[in-house]
Amino acid sequence: MKNKWHNLVLSLLAMMSLVLGLNLGTAYAQGGRRAASQQKQPKTSNWRFDAWGRGEEVVKMLEKLRVEDPQEYERLEQLRKSDVKKFFHEVRCRLPRREGFSSKIGPIEQRCQELSRSYLAAKDDAEKARTEAELRKALKESFDLVISDAQARIERLQKQVANLQAKEEQILAERLQMFLSGEQDGALAPPAKP
């Protein structure tokens, strides 16, 4: 069972690394092209933000920011060019949180803590046995929730990978054009020689 859980986590991390690597590897270039030419990017270029499964949300948030707070938008654009990692961190912080796993597991974990304290404070064996049975049930519920959340994330990542693979020719053409036009991909470009 432990080995199965370990493999599940490793698979999840591997997929996240692949998608995040593609995402960070080209984010700088998208910002550079937009700054260089004011023509609107095709909808399909949102693939760079789709590593979070929220590409359209990110683009809408940035477009709204461009209209409502041009100075902040410009600051983020400069950040995208100078520090891609920090740019993505700030963008993530601006996106609304999705309720789900943490809101479900929090009360269960709190219940486990309460049952632990009750077990330790129990005076007789019958009360300890009853509390232990309740704790086992709550721990199983918590574990099942962790597994189902991990499986849902893996499914989302598999869809994102399939989506990237389906757009492979387009993505490669965009990146080829970016490099051929002299734009450098900040996350992948070799350091400038002094």
Phi, psi and omega in degrees: 000316180296319179296321179297315179298316180300313179296322179298315180294317179298319178298316180299314180296322179296316180294320179296320180296318179299309183292316180295323178298316177297319183295308182290329183294341184233359184298320182297320183296321179299317178296321180295318179294319181296320180291324183289321179229139184275003179290146184288138179288148176296152182305327184292346180284359177291354183303334181295328179268351184289355177299334176271353186075018186224033184305313181295322178298318181295313181297316179298318180298317180292320178295318178297318179296322179300322181281314188276328183216075185303326180294316179293321177300315180296321177299316179294322178298317178296320178296321179300323181283327186263327184212086185302319182298314179294322177302310181294327176298314180295320179297316178302318181295330181280338181287143178295142180290143175267123177284149180169251188306306185295327180286337179274319186279333181307306180297327179293315179295323177296319178297321178298318178298315180297317180294324177298314178297320179296319180298314181293332181269352184297141183268327183237166184293326180295317179294320178297317181296317179297315181294320178298319179297318178296319180295318177302317180296315180294320178295321177296318178298317179297314180298315179299322178293319178298315180296313182294324177294317179297319179296320179296319178295320178298317178299316178298317180295321178296321177295320180294319178296316178298320178296316177297317180296323179294331181261016186307310183300316180296315181297315180296321179295318178298314182291321177300314179299320180299313182287322180292333180275000177095356177283143180253145176274109187305322184283336184249347184293140176294153180299144180295138179280137181291000000 
